[in-house]
Amino acid sequence: MPYKLPLSKILRIAGWRVTIYDAEGPEEPHVSIYRRTESWRVSLRSGDFLDNGASWNQIHDDVRRAIAANWENLKQEWNDLHGSNNPV
């Protein structure tokens, strides 16, 4: 089952989601960020975006703060889902 970072109701209504999927396989460990139809992937090893042209400037400040505040938790969630084959 995927992990979803809890976000405020205001952010959820605005279409923001932060997810770690359970079927990622050998991909670089990452968190997926969504705003409606837009998406970004951030490496859990380096904090860099995995998508060309993506930057933190495109992400709502409150979403950025939620990710930063939960960075270690996000890495642990990735390891819980994928740690046996592809740990952070």
Secondary structure by P-SEA (a helix, b strand, c coil): ccccccccaaaaaabbbbbbbcccccccbbbbbbccccbbbbbcccccccccccccccccaaaaaaaaaaaaaaaaaaaaaccccccc
